[in-house]
Amino acid sequence: PLTPPSPQEHRLDFERLLDASAYKEKFRQDMIRWGEEKRRTDPGFFCRAAVQGALQPVWVVSDTRRLSDVEWFRAAYGDVVQTVRVVATEETRKRRNWVFVTGVDDAESECGLDQGVAFDWVITNDGDEVALGEQLEELVQSLHRSL
């Protein structure tokens, strides 16, 4: 069985795994493989872990990666689920030091929601702070109205 490259098991620096460094890239494919194996045996594994013990009336679940994640939340919570996609142009992403890596950036973990999901909200984050703020304010106001 695959084991995650966790800080506890592999003496990794957890904080460095959260950034976009070469350190993270060294372990990224192993993390993806481990996650894929978990999802093959139990598609709701990570979704259940994300909500375990949560009692808040509003949750923000960031960084879902697959259609099965979105489907799980919709099945569990119905019409109250609001999906949000944040987009940026490839040029903007490159300015932020993103570099396409074959086998990683074209894997389901990175592009599994590029098709097949009708998002409730699409937020553009290309560096215009005013435009980003306006979009986020509209989203927050809508969520407040639905409470």
N, C-alpha and C positions, 0 to 999 in steps of 0.2 A: 504494500500500500504506500501511496505517496504521503509524505508529511510536509506540512507547510514550512517554509523557511522562516519560522517564528523567532523572535528575539530570544525566547526562553530555550528553545531547542537548538538553535544554531549560533547563539551569542551574537546576534545582530544588533545594530544600533537602531532602535525603533524610530527615533526622530529622523534619522537619515533616510529611512524607508519612506517617509512621508513627503520628501521633496523630489525634485526632478533631477537628482544627481546621478552620476555614473555608478555610485554605490547602489542605488535602488535598481538601476538597469541590470546590474550583475545578477540580481536575484529575481527580477521581474518574471521571466519565463517560467521559473520554478513555481512562483506564486500562482501564476495563471494555470499551469498544469494541475496543481493541487486543487485549486478552486473548481476547475472543470470536472475533476474526478468526483468531488463532493456533490456538484450539481447533477452529474449523471446518476448518482445513486439516490439523491434526494433534492429535487429542484427547489424546494422551499427552505432548504437548510439555512441559508444566509438571511433570508427574509424573516424567518421566525426568530433568528438570533438578534436581528435589528430591533424587533418590537418587544422582545421578552422583557417583562417588567415595566414597560412604558405605560404611564397612566395619563399623560397630558392630553388635553382635548384636541390639540393640533400637533402633528408631527411633521418634521421635514426629514425625509429619507433621501439623503444625497447620494448621487453616484450609482444609481442602479445601472446595470450594464446590459441586461438581456431582456428580451420579450417575456421570458418566463417570470422574471421579477415583477414586471408591470402587471402581468396576468395574475400573479399571486396576490398582490396588493388589491387589485380590483375585485378578485373573488372574495378576499377576506373582508374588505371594507366598502365595497360597492361604489355608489355614486359620489361619496364624499372624497374619493381619491382625485387629486388634481395632479396631472403630469406636467412637468416643466422641463423644457430642453434649453440648454444654454449653447449658443453657437458662436463661432468666430471664424473668420475667413482663414484660409491656409496661410496667407501672407501674415496675418496677425499672429497666428500660432508660431510661425517661424521667427517672428520678431521676439517672441517670448521663449526662444531657444528650443522649440520643438523640432525634432528631426524624425522623419518617418523611418521606422524599423520594420522591415519585412518579417512576417511571422509573429509580430507583436501588435503593431498598429492596424493590421488588417485582420486580426483575430476577433472572434465574437466578443471577447472581453472589452474591446475598444470600439467596435462598430455594430454590435448586435442590435442597437436601437435605431440604426440609420434608416431602416425601412420597417414598415408594418405597425407603426404606432402613430395614432392621431393624437399629438400632444395638445393638451389644453392651453398651454402657454409656450411660446418660443421667445426666449430672451437673447438679444444680440449683445455680445460683449467684445467689441472691436477696439476698445480703448477710449471711447467717448463716454466720460464719466457722467455727464449730464444725461445723455440718452439712456445709459444703463440705469441711473437713479430713477428716471421717469418710468421706465419699464418695471422696475422692482416695486416702486410705489404703487403702480396700478395693480400689480399682483397682490401686494399686501392688502390694499384696500378691498379688493375682491374677496380675499380670504376672510377679512374682518366682517364683511357683509354676510358671509355664509355661516357665521357662527351663531 
